[in-house]
């Protein structure tokens, strides 16, 4: 079997790129009020919660990527590319532990 080739697009994603993507995704998943939620809000929450703990929080349907604004999908892909090159790392590495608990509370603990 051939040795896998690492792709430049994946290698190019940095810790700071993920920080920027999270800074854009978190407010979509967790707007200030329920009334401010959009159709993208639960999909972004699904993505973040599946990353946090898919076994307990549910998985992220890949088809959601096709049903989101392309900039939102690109932010998700940025995170996935980073995860492809780094072992076990979660949103708390960027200071979002409490925020993830809040997203869980809003979308899974109803």
N, C-alpha and C positions, 0 to 999 in steps of 0.2 A: 504494500500500500504506500502510495506517495506521501511524503511529509506535507502537511498542510502549509500553505503559504499565508503569511500574515498580510492582511490587506492594509494599504496605506490609509484609507479612510478611517478604519478602526483605530489604527495606531495614532492618528492625528487628534483624537478626542482626549482632552485633558481634564484634570480635576476641576479646573476653573470653568471649562465648557459645561460640565455637569452642574456646577454651582449656578451658572447663568440659566440653564434649562430649568432647574428646580425653582429658581426665583420667578420664572414665568409660569410654571405649571401649578405651583402651590396655590396662588390666588384664584386660579380657575377651579381647582378642586374645592377650595375653601374660601368662597367669597364671604364678605362680612355678614350677609344675611342669607337665609334660604331663598328669599325672594330674588336675590341677585344671581342665583344659580342659572346656568345656561344648560343646553343639551349636552355640552361638552363636559360639564362639571362631574357627573357620575362616571363618565368614561375615564377621565383623568384620575379620579379617585380610584377606580378599579385598577388602573395601571400602577399607581403608587402603592396601593395596598397589596397587590399581587407581588410586587417587588419586596415589600416589607415582610410578608409571610403568606404566600399564595395558598399553602395548605390549609390555613385557618381562615384567611380573608377572601378566598375565591381567586380564581385566575383571571387573566386579562385576555379577552377574545382578540386575536390578532386582527380580525375584521374591523374592530374599532378604529384601527389606523386609517382605514379607507373612509370612515365616516366622521372624521375630524378635519378641521382646518389644517392645511398642510404645515403651517408653522408649529402647531401643537404636535402633530405627528412627528415632525423633525426633532422637536425637543425630546420626545420619547425615544426616538431612534438614537439620539445623541447619548442618552443614558444607557440604552442597550449596548451601544458600541463600546462605551467605557466599561460596562460590566463584562463584556466579552474579553477584555484584556486584563481585568483585575479580579482576583478571587473575592469571595464573600465580602461585599461592602454594601452598606445601607445608607439611607438618607440621613441618619444621625451623624455620619461623618462630616456632613455639611451643616450640622446644628439643627436638624429638623425632627429630632426625637419627639418632642412635645407636640409639634405640628402633626406628625403622623398619628399620634394618639388622638388628636382632635379630629382628624379626617376619619379615623376608625369610628370614633364616637358618633360622628354625623351620619356616616353611610352604612355602618355595620351593627351598631349598637342601639338600633331604634326599637 
